[in-house]
Amino acid sequence: MKHPVKVYLEKGKTYHFCTCGKSADGVICDGSHKGSDFTPKAFVATRTGEALLCRCKKSGNLPYCDGTHAKHEKLDLDFLLNET
């Protein structure tokens, strides 16, 4: 689940962001966390319209996507140069 989910939000309305990743769309809590240690994160929409919510749960701006899912991890492959 690397890509964000586009949702329509209404300004001033409270939503509950899924932190467990088990909800149907992966971003708006539907109660699927019940019985786990996860709790949804409440947030209030600051504007009306479409928003991209983070599905990877690694954004620095949760619940909104900041593109973290698209950043490539730097791998140390120097060991390949030392083949004997």
Backbone as CSV, one residue per row, in Angstrom:
resi,resn,N_x,N_y,N_z,CA_x,CA_y,CA_z,C_x,C_y,C_z
1,MET,0.836,-1.192,0.000,0.000,0.000,0.000,0.874,1.246,0.000
2,LYS,1.506,1.506,-1.103,2.433,2.612,-1.137,1.815,3.917,-1.609
3,HIS,0.760,3.854,-2.343,0.211,5.071,-2.932,-0.834,5.722,-2.031
4,PRO,-0.914,7.059,-2.058,-1.916,7.754,-1.248,-3.324,7.500,-1.786
5,VAL,-4.300,7.834,-0.975,-5.705,7.682,-1.361,-6.326,9.070,-1.466
6,LYS,-6.982,9.320,-2.601,-7.663,10.595,-2.801,-9.048,10.515,-2.164
7,VAL,-9.325,11.434,-1.256,-10.619,11.478,-0.575,-11.174,12.896,-0.645
8,TYR,-12.467,13.010,-0.490,-13.125,14.317,-0.454,-13.400,14.648,1.005
9,LEU,-12.892,15.794,1.457,-13.078,16.223,2.838,-13.887,17.516,2.880
10,GLU,-14.627,17.691,3.974,-15.406,18.914,4.169,-14.779,19.731,5.297
11,LYS,-14.527,21.010,5.022,-13.908,21.909,5.984,-14.679,21.896,7.310
12,GLY,-13.922,21.763,8.408,-14.518,21.783,9.741,-15.013,20.440,10.232
13,LYS,-15.093,19.457,9.365,-15.583,18.135,9.755,-14.434,17.314,10.337
14,THR,-14.728,16.551,11.402,-13.737,15.682,12.028,-13.750,14.320,11.366
15,TYR,-12.564,13.841,11.035,-12.377,12.517,10.444,-11.429,11.735,11.348
16,HIS,-11.423,10.427,11.177,-10.531,9.577,11.962,-9.631,8.810,10.999
17,PHE,-8.336,9.149,11.049,-7.338,8.551,10.181,-6.972,7.164,10.691
18,CYS,-6.993,6.194,9.795,-6.649,4.815,10.129,-5.154,4.699,10.392
19,THR,-4.773,4.202,11.554,-3.361,3.999,11.874,-2.954,2.531,11.793
20,CYS,-3.940,1.630,11.692,-3.623,0.202,11.660,-3.428,-0.323,10.238
21,GLY,-4.005,0.354,9.265,-3.894,-0.087,7.881,-4.887,-1.169,7.491
22,LYS,-5.781,-1.535,8.398,-6.731,-2.607,8.116,-8.079,-2.122,7.589
23,SER,-8.331,-0.823,7.608,-9.621,-0.322,7.127,-9.744,-0.579,5.633
24,ALA,-10.957,-0.566,5.136,-11.222,-0.912,3.739,-10.412,-0.070,2.756
25,ASP,-10.312,1.241,3.006,-9.563,2.097,2.078,-8.152,2.398,2.574
26,GLY,-7.832,1.978,3.787,-6.501,2.165,4.339,-6.235,3.528,4.948
27,VAL,-7.198,4.456,4.853,-6.943,5.802,5.370,-8.021,6.349,6.306
28,ILE,-9.278,6.027,6.090,-10.354,6.477,6.979,-10.776,5.281,7.833
29,CYS,-10.716,5.454,9.144,-11.005,4.365,10.071,-12.426,3.835,9.882
30,ASP,-12.530,2.505,9.840,-13.852,1.864,9.781,-14.039,0.905,10.955
31,GLY,-13.156,0.999,11.957,-13.278,0.165,13.145,-12.554,-1.165,13.054
32,SER,-11.845,-1.418,11.966,-11.155,-2.697,11.788,-10.039,-2.932,12.799
33,HIS,-9.608,-1.883,13.506,-8.537,-1.994,14.500,-8.997,-2.623,15.806
34,LYS,-10.289,-2.794,15.980,-10.824,-3.303,17.250,-10.096,-4.584,17.659
35,GLY,-9.686,-4.623,18.915,-8.962,-5.768,19.440,-7.455,-5.645,19.286
36,SER,-6.996,-4.536,18.702,-5.558,-4.308,18.563,-5.138,-3.130,19.433
37,ASP,-3.870,-2.808,19.408,-3.356,-1.676,20.191,-3.446,-0.361,19.428
38,PHE,-3.945,-0.390,18.209,-4.032,0.815,17.384,-5.252,1.656,17.755
39,THR,-5.091,2.968,17.665,-6.213,3.887,17.813,-6.155,4.874,16.658
40,PRO,-7.302,5.203,16.089,-7.310,6.147,14.971,-6.910,7.543,15.432
41,LYS,-6.402,8.320,14.492,-5.980,9.692,14.782,-7.044,10.651,14.255
42,ALA,-7.677,11.377,15.171,-8.702,12.342,14.762,-8.035,13.565,14.132
43,PHE,-8.654,14.086,13.079,-8.184,15.328,12.467,-9.373,16.086,11.904
44,VAL,-9.229,17.394,11.815,-10.284,18.258,11.287,-9.812,18.803,9.950
45,ALA,-10.640,18.641,8.936,-10.301,19.140,7.601,-10.227,20.667,7.629
46,THR,-9.177,21.206,7.032,-8.981,22.662,7.019,-9.555,23.315,5.776
47,ARG,-9.970,22.484,4.817,-10.602,23.021,3.606,-11.510,21.958,3.008
48,THR,-12.424,22.383,2.170,-13.308,21.459,1.473,-12.699,21.136,0.118
49,GLY,-12.684,19.871,-0.209,-12.158,19.438,-1.496,-11.407,18.127,-1.371
50,GLU,-10.729,17.770,-2.462,-9.984,16.526,-2.484,-8.658,16.674,-1.737
51,ALA,-8.262,15.596,-1.077,-6.986,15.558,-0.366,-6.378,14.176,-0.576
52,LEU,-5.065,14.113,-0.545,-4.365,12.832,-0.637,-3.939,12.431,0.766
53,LEU,-4.538,11.341,1.240,-4.203,10.851,2.576,-3.180,9.732,2.469
54,CYS,-2.290,9.688,3.427,-1.168,8.753,3.447,-1.642,7.336,3.758
55,ARG,-1.259,6.398,2.895,-1.587,4.998,3.139,-0.380,4.217,3.652
56,CYS,0.848,4.753,3.432,2.043,4.022,3.886,2.309,4.253,5.371
57,LYS,1.677,5.271,5.949,1.790,5.606,7.382,3.164,6.149,7.765
58,LYS,3.953,6.597,6.778,5.302,7.091,7.054,5.454,8.587,6.780
59,SER,4.383,9.241,6.405,4.432,10.667,6.103,4.835,11.471,7.333
60,GLY,5.548,12.546,7.111,5.890,13.447,8.200,4.774,14.440,8.462
61,ASN,3.682,14.323,7.708,2.559,15.246,7.806,1.236,14.479,7.888
62,LEU,1.219,13.390,8.664,-0.007,12.589,8.767,-1.179,13.440,9.215
63,PRO,-2.339,13.238,8.666,-2.750,12.134,7.810,-2.503,12.370,6.310
64,TYR,-1.901,13.490,5.983,-1.724,13.845,4.575,-0.440,13.242,4.006
65,CYS,-0.485,12.858,2.756,0.675,12.309,2.069,1.696,13.413,1.809
66,ASP,2.968,13.118,2.071,4.031,14.072,1.761,5.038,13.493,0.757
67,GLY,4.700,12.353,0.167,5.555,11.740,-0.841,6.622,10.816,-0.288
68,THR,6.636,10.597,1.008,7.640,9.734,1.615,7.654,8.354,0.976
69,HIS,6.496,7.838,0.600,6.407,6.505,0.002,7.207,6.399,-1.295
70,ALA,7.459,7.518,-1.949,8.137,7.515,-3.247,9.646,7.719,-3.140
71,LYS,10.126,8.027,-1.951,11.561,8.243,-1.777,12.275,6.904,-1.758
72,HIS,13.312,6.809,-2.533,14.057,5.559,-2.619,15.011,5.425,-1.443
73,GLU,15.066,4.235,-0.937,15.975,3.946,0.163,17.383,3.795,-0.408
74,LYS,18.343,4.455,0.207,19.723,4.349,-0.240,20.302,3.048,0.303
75,LEU,20.784,2.228,-0.599,21.341,0.949,-0.203,22.855,1.000,-0.257
76,ASP,23.494,0.348,0.674,24.949,0.249,0.681,25.310,-1.028,-0.073
77,LEU,25.747,-0.873,-1.308,26.083,-2.026,-2.142,27.590,-2.191,-2.339
78,ASP,28.376,-1.520,-1.501,29.821,-1.606,-1.618,30.332,-3.044,-1.484
79,PHE,29.614,-3.888,-0.789,30.059,-5.268,-0.619,30.176,-5.980,-1.953
80,LEU,29.459,-5.522,-2.968,29.541,-6.150,-4.286,30.898,-5.906,-4.939
81,LEU,31.555,-4.827,-4.553,32.855,-4.490,-5.122,33.976,-5.350,-4.552
82,ASN,33.727,-5.988,-3.439,34.753,-6.787,-2.756,34.594,-8.269,-3.000
83,GLU,34.058,-8.643,-4.127,33.887,-10.063,-4.429,35.253,-10.710,-4.605
84,THR,35.414,-11.910,-4.092,36.689,-12.618,-4.220,36.583,-13.826,-5.096
